[in-house]
């Protein structure tokens, strides 16, 4: 992410220190994570200690400090989903995408993440793909979802 992009976001909030959280969120929305140099720039522009930015970034689970893929596949590993086979779904994703859980593909297209109960236990096992909940997920339906995402990317790449 270019520093000018960070500056543009900070400017939208008039560099107000009270907007720190919103600025960090907007930066993450754009970069899909919080790059270290972006956090340093935010701290400088808002005139807040860098330690405060890091503190916020590590306190809120919604912030990510490592690069993430364009598509995020999040498998719920809460008890209800776990007993209904969530681990098998993670293993399947790992095989299909050839990465481990918590990792991102080399082309920066896919990231596999695990999360604890998201409060939709009746739908378990649950996989959240790019923010969309897919309940009662089976091996077959997960494969279809991944295939569909790959196909969409291939089409997008040929434009
Ligand atoms: S355990 Fe998965 S939604 Fe509750």
Backbone and ligand atoms as CSV (ligand in chain L), in Angstrom:
chain,resi,resn,atom,element,x,y,z
A,1,UNK,N,N,0.850,-1.189,0.000
A,1,UNK,CA,C,0.000,0.000,0.000
A,1,UNK,C,C,0.888,1.242,0.000
A,2,UNK,N,N,0.561,2.162,-0.888
A,2,UNK,CA,C,1.347,3.397,-0.991
A,2,UNK,C,C,1.058,4.316,0.207
A,3,UNK,N,N,2.063,5.046,0.608
A,3,UNK,CA,C,1.885,5.987,1.718
A,3,UNK,C,C,0.844,7.050,1.357
A,4,UNK,N,N,0.792,7.412,0.068
A,4,UNK,CA,C,-0.189,8.424,-0.368
A,4,UNK,C,C,-1.622,7.932,-0.130
A,5,UNK,N,N,-1.819,6.612,-0.236
A,5,UNK,CA,C,-3.156,6.048,0.021
A,5,UNK,C,C,-3.505,6.170,1.510
A,6,UNK,N,N,-2.498,5.935,2.345
A,6,UNK,CA,C,-2.705,6.074,3.787
A,6,UNK,C,C,-3.034,7.534,4.094
A,7,UNK,N,N,-2.268,8.440,3.488
A,7,UNK,CA,C,-2.496,9.867,3.715
A,7,UNK,C,C,-3.910,10.275,3.296
A,8,UNK,N,N,-4.366,9.737,2.181
A,8,UNK,CA,C,-5.702,10.095,1.693
A,8,UNK,C,C,-6.764,9.672,2.710
A,9,UNK,N,N,-6.572,8.500,3.306
A,9,UNK,CA,C,-7.529,8.018,4.318
A,9,UNK,C,C,-7.463,8.915,5.551
A,10,UNK,N,N,-6.241,9.214,5.999
A,10,UNK,CA,C,-6.075,10.066,7.183
A,10,UNK,C,C,-6.718,11.431,6.932
A,11,UNK,N,N,-6.541,11.952,5.730
A,11,UNK,CA,C,-7.111,13.265,5.394
A,11,UNK,C,C,-8.636,13.257,5.462
A,12,UNK,N,N,-9.213,12.128,5.090
A,12,UNK,CA,C,-10.686,12.033,5.144
A,12,UNK,C,C,-11.205,12.264,6.564
A,13,UNK,N,N,-10.358,11.954,7.534
A,13,UNK,CA,C,-10.746,12.117,8.946
A,13,UNK,C,C,-10.075,13.337,9.569
A,14,UNK,N,N,-9.562,14.226,8.733
A,14,UNK,CA,C,-8.883,15.435,9.207
A,14,UNK,C,C,-7.775,15.118,10.216
A,15,UNK,N,N,-7.169,13.971,10.062
A,15,UNK,CA,C,-6.062,13.541,10.931
A,15,UNK,C,C,-6.418,13.634,12.414
A,16,UNK,N,N,-7.680,13.370,12.722
A,16,UNK,CA,C,-8.132,13.467,14.122
A,16,UNK,C,C,-7.730,12.215,14.897
A,17,UNK,N,N,-6.982,12.361,15.996
A,17,UNK,CA,C,-6.585,11.192,16.792
A,17,UNK,C,C,-7.784,10.364,17.261
A,18,UNK,N,N,-8.931,11.021,17.451
A,18,UNK,CA,C,-10.119,10.283,17.894
A,18,UNK,C,C,-10.636,9.339,16.801
A,19,UNK,N,N,-10.145,9.505,15.582
A,19,UNK,CA,C,-10.576,8.648,14.467
A,19,UNK,C,C,-9.596,7.503,14.206
A,20,UNK,N,N,-8.665,7.310,15.130
A,20,UNK,CA,C,-7.627,6.293,14.927
A,20,UNK,C,C,-8.192,4.938,14.492
A,21,UNK,N,N,-9.189,4.476,15.228
A,21,UNK,CA,C,-9.751,3.154,14.939
A,21,UNK,C,C,-10.370,3.099,13.542
A,22,UNK,N,N,-11.121,4.129,13.206
A,22,UNK,CA,C,-11.781,4.176,11.890
A,22,UNK,C,C,-10.737,4.232,10.775
A,23,UNK,N,N,-9.664,4.978,11.002
A,23,UNK,CA,C,-8.601,5.086,9.997
A,23,UNK,C,C,-7.926,3.732,9.803
A,24,UNK,N,N,-7.631,3.062,10.919
A,24,UNK,CA,C,-7.005,1.740,10.827
A,24,UNK,C,C,-7.915,0.771,10.077
A,25,UNK,N,N,-9.212,0.858,10.347
A,25,UNK,CA,C,-10.169,-0.029,9.680
A,25,UNK,C,C,-10.188,0.233,8.175
A,26,UNK,N,N,-10.191,1.514,7.803
A,26,UNK,CA,C,-10.212,1.867,6.375
A,26,UNK,C,C,-8.936,1.422,5.664
A,27,UNK,N,N,-7.804,1.565,6.358
A,27,UNK,CA,C,-6.540,1.114,5.770
A,27,UNK,C,C,-6.591,-0.399,5.557
A,28,UNK,N,N,-7.101,-1.099,6.555
A,28,UNK,CA,C,-7.187,-2.556,6.417
A,28,UNK,C,C,-8.161,-2.953,5.304
A,29,UNK,N,N,-9.269,-2.227,5.194
A,29,UNK,CA,C,-10.230,-2.529,4.128
A,29,UNK,C,C,-9.551,-2.435,2.761
A,30,UNK,N,N,-8.665,-1.474,2.629
A,30,UNK,CA,C,-7.997,-1.272,1.348
A,30,UNK,C,C,-6.868,-2.281,1.112
A,31,UNK,N,N,-6.050,-2.511,2.145
A,31,UNK,CA,C,-4.872,-3.374,1.974
A,31,UNK,C,C,-5.150,-4.836,2.346
A,32,UNK,N,N,-6.297,-5.089,2.979
A,32,UNK,CA,C,-6.693,-6.407,3.496
A,32,UNK,C,C,-5.896,-6.802,4.743
A,33,UNK,N,N,-4.999,-5.953,5.167
A,33,UNK,CA,C,-4.308,-6.123,6.439
A,33,UNK,C,C,-3.700,-4.777,6.810
A,34,UNK,N,N,-3.022,-4.733,7.955
A,34,UNK,CA,C,-2.419,-3.472,8.385
A,34,UNK,C,C,-0.902,-3.534,8.191
A,35,UNK,N,N,-0.424,-3.012,7.075
A,35,UNK,CA,C,1.028,-3.027,6.856
A,35,UNK,C,C,1.739,-2.192,7.929
A,36,UNK,N,N,2.940,-2.620,8.305
A,36,UNK,CA,C,3.672,-1.926,9.360
A,36,UNK,C,C,3.967,-0.467,8.995
A,37,UNK,N,N,4.367,-0.242,7.734
A,37,UNK,CA,C,4.685,1.147,7.386
A,37,UNK,C,C,3.437,2.030,7.382
A,38,UNK,N,N,2.285,1.417,7.106
A,38,UNK,CA,C,1.031,2.191,7.159
A,38,UNK,C,C,0.721,2.576,8.599
A,39,UNK,N,N,0.967,1.636,9.529
A,39,UNK,CA,C,0.710,1.945,10.946
A,39,UNK,C,C,1.639,3.059,11.424
A,40,UNK,N,N,2.893,3.004,10.970
A,40,UNK,CA,C,3.853,4.048,11.355
A,40,UNK,C,C,3.405,5.405,10.820
A,41,UNK,N,N,2.901,5.398,9.568
A,41,UNK,CA,C,2.459,6.646,8.965
A,41,UNK,C,C,1.232,7.217,9.707
A,42,UNK,N,N,0.323,6.344,10.058
A,42,UNK,CA,C,-0.874,6.773,10.806
A,42,UNK,C,C,-0.436,7.435,12.120
A,43,UNK,N,N,0.492,6.782,12.819
A,43,UNK,CA,C,0.966,7.316,14.099
A,43,UNK,C,C,1.573,8.712,13.912
A,44,UNK,N,N,2.381,8.851,12.867
A,44,UNK,CA,C,3.024,10.143,12.609
A,44,UNK,C,C,1.979,11.210,12.275
A,45,UNK,N,N,1.077,10.855,11.362
A,45,UNK,CA,C,0.084,11.853,10.922
A,45,UNK,C,C,-0.870,12.264,12.043
A,46,UNK,N,N,-1.209,11.321,12.911
A,46,UNK,CA,C,-2.153,11.630,13.992
A,46,UNK,C,C,-1.445,12.135,15.255
A,47,UNK,N,N,-0.109,12.056,15.188
A,47,UNK,CA,C,0.702,12.452,16.337
A,47,UNK,C,C,0.317,11.647,17.588
A,48,UNK,N,N,0.200,10.336,17.388
A,48,UNK,CA,C,-0.041,9.438,18.520
A,48,UNK,C,C,1.133,8.455,18.579
A,49,UNK,N,N,1.442,7.921,19.746
A,49,UNK,CA,C,2.564,6.968,19.829
A,49,UNK,C,C,2.295,5.727,18.970
A,50,UNK,N,N,3.322,5.245,18.304
A,50,UNK,CA,C,3.180,4.037,17.475
A,50,UNK,C,C,2.721,2.863,18.347
A,51,UNK,N,N,3.149,2.880,19.623
A,51,UNK,CA,C,2.753,1.800,20.538
A,51,UNK,C,C,1.226,1.738,20.687
A,52,UNK,N,N,0.579,2.890,20.608
A,52,UNK,CA,C,-0.879,2.910,20.738
A,52,UNK,C,C,-1.537,2.265,19.514
A,53,UNK,N,N,-0.960,2.525,18.354
A,53,UNK,CA,C,-1.498,1.938,17.120
A,53,UNK,C,C,-1.347,0.410,17.176
A,54,UNK,N,N,-0.163,-0.041,17.595
A,54,UNK,CA,C,0.074,-1.484,17.717
A,54,UNK,C,C,-0.850,-2.111,18.768
A,55,UNK,N,N,-1.039,-1.363,19.838
A,55,UNK,CA,C,-1.900,-1.871,20.917
A,55,UNK,C,C,-3.318,-2.121,20.389
A,56,UNK,N,N,-3.824,-1.160,19.630
A,56,UNK,CA,C,-5.159,-1.312,19.036
A,56,UNK,C,C,-5.165,-2.472,18.045
A,57,UNK,N,N,-4.119,-2.536,17.234
A,57,UNK,CA,C,-4.058,-3.553,16.182
A,57,UNK,C,C,-4.029,-4.957,16.756
A,58,UNK,N,N,-3.411,-5.113,17.913
A,58,UNK,CA,C,-3.320,-6.448,18.497
A,58,UNK,C,C,-4.488,-6.738,19.440
A,59,UNK,N,N,-5.117,-5.694,19.944
A,59,UNK,CA,C,-6.243,-5.901,20.870
A,59,UNK,C,C,-7.494,-6.378,20.126
A,60,UNK,N,N,-7.766,-5.756,18.994
A,60,UNK,CA,C,-8.981,-6.113,18.258
A,60,UNK,C,C,-8.695,-7.255,17.287
A,61,UNK,N,N,-9.456,-8.332,17.450
A,61,UNK,CA,C,-9.229,-9.507,16.607
A,61,UNK,C,C,-9.505,-9.241,15.139
A,62,UNK,N,N,-10.270,-8.204,14.870
A,62,UNK,CA,C,-10.630,-7.932,13.474
A,62,UNK,C,C,-9.452,-7.365,12.671
A,63,UNK,N,N,-8.384,-6.967,13.369
A,63,UNK,CA,C,-7.221,-6.451,12.639
A,63,UNK,C,C,-6.236,-7.572,12.342
A,64,UNK,N,N,-5.617,-7.464,11.182
A,64,UNK,CA,C,-4.650,-8.479,10.757
A,64,UNK,C,C,-3.320,-7.809,10.441
A,65,UNK,N,N,-2.253,-8.389,10.975
A,65,UNK,CA,C,-0.934,-7.782,10.795
A,65,UNK,C,C,-0.130,-8.445,9.669
A,66,UNK,N,N,-0.668,-9.526,9.131
A,66,UNK,CA,C,0.017,-10.204,8.035
A,66,UNK,C,C,-0.833,-10.094,6.771
A,67,UNK,N,N,-0.181,-10.094,5.606
A,67,UNK,CA,C,-0.940,-10.006,4.346
A,67,UNK,C,C,-1.951,-11.141,4.227
A,68,UNK,N,N,-3.112,-10.820,3.692
A,68,UNK,CA,C,-4.163,-11.827,3.521
A,68,UNK,C,C,-4.596,-11.862,2.067
A,69,UNK,N,N,-5.163,-12.988,1.674
A,69,UNK,CA,C,-5.582,-13.167,0.293
A,69,UNK,C,C,-6.833,-12.374,-0.054
A,70,UNK,N,N,-7.128,-12.350,-1.339
A,70,UNK,CA,C,-8.320,-11.653,-1.821
A,70,UNK,C,C,-9.579,-12.347,-1.311
A,71,UNK,N,N,-9.500,-13.674,-1.221
A,71,UNK,CA,C,-10.648,-14.449,-0.729
A,71,UNK,C,C,-10.284,-15.098,0.613
A,72,UNK,N,N,-11.125,-14.866,1.584
A,72,UNK,CA,C,-10.867,-15.405,2.919
A,72,UNK,C,C,-11.859,-16.534,3.203
A,73,UNK,N,N,-11.324,-17.725,3.447
A,73,UNK,CA,C,-12.161,-18.868,3.812
A,73,UNK,C,C,-11.975,-19.098,5.309
A,74,UNK,N,N,-12.997,-18.815,6.068
A,74,UNK,CA,C,-12.914,-18.937,7.522
A,74,UNK,C,C,-13.769,-20.105,7.992
A,75,UNK,N,N,-13.124,-21.055,8.646
A,75,UNK,CA,C,-13.858,-22.214,9.143
A,75,UNK,C,C,-14.098,-22.035,10.635
A,76,UNK,N,N,-15.350,-22.159,11.056
A,76,UNK,CA,C,-15.662,-22.061,12.476
A,76,UNK,C,C,-15.217,-23.344,13.173
A,77,UNK,N,N,-14.416,-23.185,14.218
A,77,UNK,CA,C,-13.913,-24.343,14.949
A,77,UNK,C,C,-14.508,-24.403,16.356
A,78,UNK,N,N,-15.625,-23.705,16.543
A,78,UNK,CA,C,-16.325,-23.789,17.823
A,78,UNK,C,C,-16.817,-25.213,18.044
A,79,UNK,N,N,-17.227,-25.517,19.255
A,79,UNK,CA,C,-17.578,-26.901,19.606
A,79,UNK,C,C,-18.641,-27.501,18.682
A,80,UNK,N,N,-19.727,-26.756,18.465
A,80,UNK,CA,C,-20.824,-27.302,17.645
A,80,UNK,C,C,-20.355,-27.612,16.229
A,81,UNK,N,N,-19.555,-26.735,15.668
A,81,UNK,CA,C,-19.061,-26.967,14.302
A,81,UNK,C,C,-17.994,-28.062,14.304
A,82,UNK,N,N,-17.176,-28.052,15.355
A,82,UNK,CA,C,-16.103,-29.043,15.446
A,82,UNK,C,C,-16.666,-30.470,15.462
A,83,UNK,N,N,-17.701,-30.702,16.292
A,83,UNK,CA,C,-18.246,-32.061,16.368
A,83,UNK,C,C,-18.968,-32.456,15.073
A,84,UNK,N,N,-19.283,-31.493,14.266
A,84,UNK,CA,C,-19.930,-31.813,12.979
A,84,UNK,C,C,-18.933,-31.837,11.822
A,85,UNK,N,N,-17.666,-31.893,12.140
A,85,UNK,CA,C,-16.674,-32.146,11.085
A,85,UNK,C,C,-15.915,-30.941,10.563
A,86,UNK,N,N,-15.847,-29.869,11.338
A,86,UNK,CA,C,-15.139,-28.675,10.869
A,86,UNK,C,C,-13.660,-28.967,10.559
A,87,UNK,N,N,-13.044,-29.843,11.342
A,87,UNK,CA,C,-11.618,-30.143,11.109
A,87,UNK,C,C,-11.396,-30.733,9.723
A,88,UNK,N,N,-12.334,-31.601,9.325
A,88,UNK,CA,C,-12.207,-32.211,7.985
A,88,UNK,C,C,-12.298,-31.142,6.902
A,89,UNK,N,N,-13.135,-30.121,7.154
A,89,UNK,CA,C,-13.280,-29.048,6.159
A,89,UNK,C,C,-11.988,-28.239,6.057
A,90,UNK,N,N,-11.340,-28.011,7.211
A,90,UNK,CA,C,-10.063,-27.288,7.187
A,90,UNK,C,C,-9.048,-28.111,6.391
A,91,UNK,N,N,-8.989,-29.419,6.675
A,91,UNK,CA,C,-8.035,-30.285,5.966
A,91,UNK,C,C,-8.297,-30.268,4.462
A,92,UNK,N,N,-9.565,-30.260,4.110
A,92,UNK,CA,C,-9.911,-30.243,2.685
A,92,UNK,C,C,-9.443,-28.938,2.025
A,93,UNK,N,N,-9.688,-27.822,2.714
A,93,UNK,CA,C,-9.234,-26.531,2.174
A,93,UNK,C,C,-7.719,-26.526,2.026
A,94,UNK,N,N,-7.038,-27.078,3.034
A,94,UNK,CA,C,-5.575,-27.116,2.992
A,94,UNK,C,C,-5.092,-27.912,1.775
A,95,UNK,N,N,-5.794,-29.006,1.512
A,95,UNK,CA,C,-5.423,-29.826,0.342
A,95,UNK,C,C,-5.741,-29.078,-0.955
A,96,UNK,N,N,-6.968,-28.550,-1.048
A,96,UNK,CA,C,-7.406,-27.892,-2.281
A,96,UNK,C,C,-6.571,-26.663,-2.618
A,97,UNK,N,N,-6.187,-25.919,-1.586
A,97,UNK,CA,C,-5.470,-24.664,-1.837
A,97,UNK,C,C,-3.959,-24.813,-1.668
A,98,UNK,N,N,-3.561,-26.004,-1.192
A,98,UNK,CA,C,-2.141,-26.319,-1.018
A,98,UNK,C,C,-1.424,-25.347,-0.065
A,99,UNK,N,N,-2.109,-24.993,0.986
A,99,UNK,CA,C,-1.528,-24.152,2.042
A,99,UNK,C,C,-2.044,-24.672,3.384
A,100,UNK,N,N,-1.426,-24.224,4.451
A,100,UNK,CA,C,-1.899,-24.604,5.771
A,100,UNK,C,C,-2.910,-23.591,6.283
A,101,UNK,N,N,-3.606,-23.961,7.335
A,101,UNK,CA,C,-4.534,-23.029,7.961
A,101,UNK,C,C,-3.756,-21.832,8.495
A,102,UNK,N,N,-4.289,-20.656,8.271
A,102,UNK,CA,C,-3.604,-19.435,8.703
A,102,UNK,C,C,-2.668,-18.896,7.634
A,103,UNK,N,N,-2.576,-19.627,6.518
A,103,UNK,CA,C,-1.656,-19.196,5.456
A,103,UNK,C,C,-2.401,-18.637,4.243
A,104,UNK,N,N,-1.635,-17.998,3.383
A,104,UNK,CA,C,-2.184,-17.387,2.163
A,104,UNK,C,C,-1.459,-17.975,0.962
A,105,UNK,N,N,-2.197,-18.217,-0.118
A,105,UNK,CA,C,-1.567,-18.779,-1.318
A,105,UNK,C,C,-0.549,-17.781,-1.880
A,106,UNK,N,N,0.432,-18.298,-2.594
A,106,UNK,CA,C,1.509,-17.454,-3.127
A,106,UNK,C,C,0.977,-16.360,-4.052
A,107,UNK,N,N,-0.137,-16.632,-4.737
A,107,UNK,CA,C,-0.696,-15.617,-5.643
A,107,UNK,C,C,-1.583,-14.614,-4.895
A,108,UNK,N,N,-1.606,-14.730,-3.576
A,108,UNK,CA,C,-2.374,-13.812,-2.716
A,108,UNK,C,C,-3.881,-13.864,-3.001
A,109,UNK,N,N,-4.336,-15.014,-3.478
A,109,UNK,CA,C,-5.756,-15.125,-3.803
A,109,UNK,C,C,-6.583,-15.658,-2.633
A,110,UNK,N,N,-6.039,-16.653,-1.908
A,110,UNK,CA,C,-6.822,-17.307,-0.868
A,110,UNK,C,C,-6.082,-17.356,0.471
A,111,UNK,N,N,-6.857,-17.180,1.528
A,111,UNK,CA,C,-6.334,-17.347,2.883
A,111,UNK,C,C,-7.287,-18.273,3.627
A,112,UNK,N,N,-6.725,-19.191,4.392
A,112,UNK,CA,C,-7.560,-20.048,5.242
A,112,UNK,C,C,-7.418,-19.547,6.678
A,113,UNK,N,N,-8.551,-19.346,7.314
A,113,UNK,CA,C,-8.526,-18.918,8.707
A,113,UNK,C,C,-9.474,-19.787,9.531
A,114,UNK,N,N,-9.191,-19.855,10.805
A,114,UNK,CA,C,-10.089,-20.557,11.721
A,114,UNK,C,C,-10.587,-19.552,12.739
A,115,UNK,N,N,-11.794,-19.748,13.191
A,115,UNK,CA,C,-12.362,-18.821,14.156
A,115,UNK,C,C,-13.138,-19.634,15.187
A,116,UNK,N,N,-13.317,-19.055,16.363
A,116,UNK,CA,C,-14.156,-19.725,17.354
A,116,UNK,C,C,-15.611,-19.388,17.071
A,117,UNK,N,N,-16.499,-19.986,17.794
A,117,UNK,CA,C,-17.939,-19.841,17.562
A,117,UNK,C,C,-18.342,-18.423,17.162
A,118,UNK,N,N,-19.088,-18.342,16.059
A,118,UNK,CA,C,-19.568,-17.031,15.607
A,118,UNK,C,C,-21.058,-16.865,15.914
A,119,UNK,N,N,-21.592,-17.788,16.708
A,119,UNK,CA,C,-22.968,-17.637,17.173
A,119,UNK,C,C,-24.029,-18.148,16.219
A,120,UNK,N,N,-23.635,-18.953,15.256
A,120,UNK,CA,C,-24.621,-19.508,14.327
A,120,UNK,C,C,-24.534,-21.030,14.376
A,121,UNK,N,N,-24.448,-21.555,15.588
A,121,UNK,CA,C,-24.176,-22.986,15.798
A,121,UNK,C,C,-25.168,-23.901,15.083
A,122,UNK,N,N,-26.422,-23.481,14.985
A,122,UNK,CA,C,-27.433,-24.327,14.341
A,122,UNK,C,C,-27.072,-24.594,12.886
A,123,UNK,N,N,-26.230,-23.740,12.313
A,123,UNK,CA,C,-25.852,-23.885,10.902
A,123,UNK,C,C,-24.610,-24.755,10.718
A,124,UNK,N,N,-24.008,-25.203,11.810
A,124,UNK,CA,C,-22.736,-25.905,11.719
A,124,UNK,C,C,-22.787,-27.209,10.954
A,125,UNK,N,N,-21.678,-27.595,10.347
A,125,UNK,CA,C,-20.430,-26.841,10.316
A,125,UNK,C,C,-20.519,-25.631,9.382
A,126,UNK,N,N,-19.903,-24.566,9.829
A,126,UNK,CA,C,-20.049,-23.294,9.145
A,126,UNK,C,C,-18.723,-22.828,8.544
A,127,UNK,N,N,-18.787,-22.402,7.288
A,127,UNK,CA,C,-17.618,-21.805,6.650
A,127,UNK,C,C,-18.037,-20.430,6.140
A,128,UNK,N,N,-17.247,-19.437,6.459
A,128,UNK,CA,C,-17.542,-18.076,6.005
A,128,UNK,C,C,-16.577,-17.753,4.871
A,129,UNK,N,N,-17.144,-17.515,3.711
A,129,UNK,CA,C,-16.309,-17.212,2.550
A,129,UNK,C,C,-16.550,-15.769,2.140
A,130,UNK,N,N,-15.515,-14.975,2.236
A,130,UNK,CA,C,-15.617,-13.535,1.926
A,130,UNK,C,C,-16.811,-12.904,2.629
A,131,UNK,N,N,-17.002,-13.279,3.867
A,131,UNK,CA,C,-18.048,-12.669,4.688
A,131,UNK,C,C,-19.412,-13.311,4.533
A,132,UNK,N,N,-19.541,-14.246,3.592
A,132,UNK,CA,C,-20.841,-14.894,3.378
A,132,UNK,C,C,-20.895,-16.230,4.134
A,133,UNK,N,N,-21.933,-16.409,4.929
A,133,UNK,CA,C,-22.048,-17.627,5.735
A,133,UNK,C,C,-22.562,-18.795,4.893
A,134,UNK,N,N,-21.858,-19.916,4.977
A,134,UNK,CA,C,-22.296,-21.137,4.305
A,134,UNK,C,C,-22.496,-22.191,5.391
A,135,UNK,N,N,-23.763,-22.457,5.702
A,135,UNK,CA,C,-24.071,-23.396,6.768
A,135,UNK,C,C,-24.196,-24.818,6.278
A,136,UNK,N,N,-24.207,-25.756,7.253
A,136,UNK,CA,C,-24.330,-27.188,6.954
A,136,UNK,C,C,-23.372,-27.597,5.838
A,137,UNK,N,N,-22.179,-27.091,5.923
A,137,UNK,CA,C,-21.192,-27.299,4.862
A,137,UNK,C,C,-20.746,-28.753,4.797
A,138,UNK,N,N,-20.728,-29.260,3.588
A,138,UNK,CA,C,-20.217,-30.605,3.371
A,138,UNK,C,C,-18.951,-30.486,2.533
A,139,UNK,N,N,-18.261,-31.588,2.451
A,139,UNK,CA,C,-17.058,-31.630,1.643
A,139,UNK,C,C,-17.361,-31.201,0.204
A,140,UNK,N,N,-18.453,-31.763,-0.321
A,140,UNK,CA,C,-18.828,-31.480,-1.710
A,140,UNK,C,C,-19.187,-30.022,-1.926
A,141,UNK,N,N,-19.988,-29.468,-1.003
A,141,UNK,CA,C,-20.395,-28.077,-1.216
A,141,UNK,C,C,-19.221,-27.119,-1.031
A,142,UNK,N,N,-18.286,-27.469,-0.157
A,142,UNK,CA,C,-17.103,-26.619,0.023
A,142,UNK,C,C,-16.250,-26.630,-1.245
A,143,UNK,N,N,-16.132,-27.806,-1.822
A,143,UNK,CA,C,-15.357,-27.920,-3.055
A,143,UNK,C,C,-15.967,-27.039,-4.153
A,144,UNK,N,N,-17.318,-27.053,-4.201
A,144,UNK,CA,C,-18.015,-26.237,-5.209
A,144,UNK,C,C,-17.753,-24.750,-4.992
A,145,UNK,N,N,-17.792,-24.333,-3.731
A,145,UNK,CA,C,-17.578,-22.911,-3.414
A,145,UNK,C,C,-16.169,-22.491,-3.856
A,146,UNK,N,N,-15.174,-23.314,-3.535
A,146,UNK,CA,C,-13.786,-22.989,-3.902
A,146,UNK,C,C,-13.629,-22.968,-5.420
A,147,UNK,N,N,-14.259,-23.955,-6.071
A,147,UNK,CA,C,-14.184,-24.038,-7.530
A,147,UNK,C,C,-14.782,-22.781,-8.160
A,148,UNK,N,N,-15.922,-22.350,-7.611
A,148,UNK,CA,C,-16.612,-21.169,-8.128
A,148,UNK,C,C,-15.729,-19.924,-7.988
A,149,UNK,N,N,-15.064,-19.803,-6.847
A,149,UNK,CA,C,-14.191,-18.641,-6.631
A,149,UNK,C,C,-13.026,-18.666,-7.618
A,150,UNK,N,N,-12.467,-19.862,-7.814
A,150,UNK,CA,C,-11.333,-19.994,-8.733
A,150,UNK,C,C,-11.750,-19.619,-10.148
A,151,UNK,N,N,-12.946,-20.109,-10.532
A,151,UNK,CA,C,-13.468,-19.846,-11.880
A,151,UNK,C,C,-13.670,-18.351,-12.065
A,152,UNK,N,N,-14.235,-17.703,-11.070
A,152,UNK,CA,C,-14.487,-16.255,-11.151
A,152,UNK,C,C,-13.161,-15.511,-11.323
A,153,UNK,N,N,-12.122,-15.979,-10.624
A,153,UNK,CA,C,-10.819,-15.334,-10.720
A,153,UNK,C,C,-10.197,-15.541,-12.088
A,154,UNK,N,N,-10.367,-16.746,-12.634
A,154,UNK,CA,C,-9.819,-17.049,-13.950
A,154,UNK,C,C,-10.475,-16.169,-14.996
A,155,UNK,N,N,-11.814,-16.047,-14.909
A,155,UNK,CA,C,-12.552,-15.193,-15.850
A,155,UNK,C,C,-12.091,-13.760,-15.718
A,156,UNK,N,N,-11.965,-13.311,-14.452
A,156,UNK,CA,C,-11.540,-11.931,-14.202
A,156,UNK,C,C,-10.159,-11.672,-14.761
A,157,UNK,N,N,-9.305,-12.716,-14.698
A,157,UNK,CA,C,-7.921,-12.559,-15.156
A,157,UNK,C,C,-7.779,-12.493,-16.662
A,158,UNK,N,N,-8.816,-12.992,-17.387
A,158,UNK,CA,C,-8.707,-13.006,-18.841
A,158,UNK,C,C,-9.312,-11.770,-19.494
A,159,UNK,N,N,-9.903,-10.899,-18.659
A,159,UNK,CA,C,-10.529,-9.696,-19.217
A,159,UNK,C,C,-9.504,-8.756,-19.807
L,1,LIG,S1,S,-19.680,-23.435,16.949
L,1,LIG,FE1,FE,-19.650,-22.725,14.899
L,1,LIG,S2,S,-21.111,-21.159,14.938
L,1,LIG,FE2,FE,-21.092,-21.814,16.990
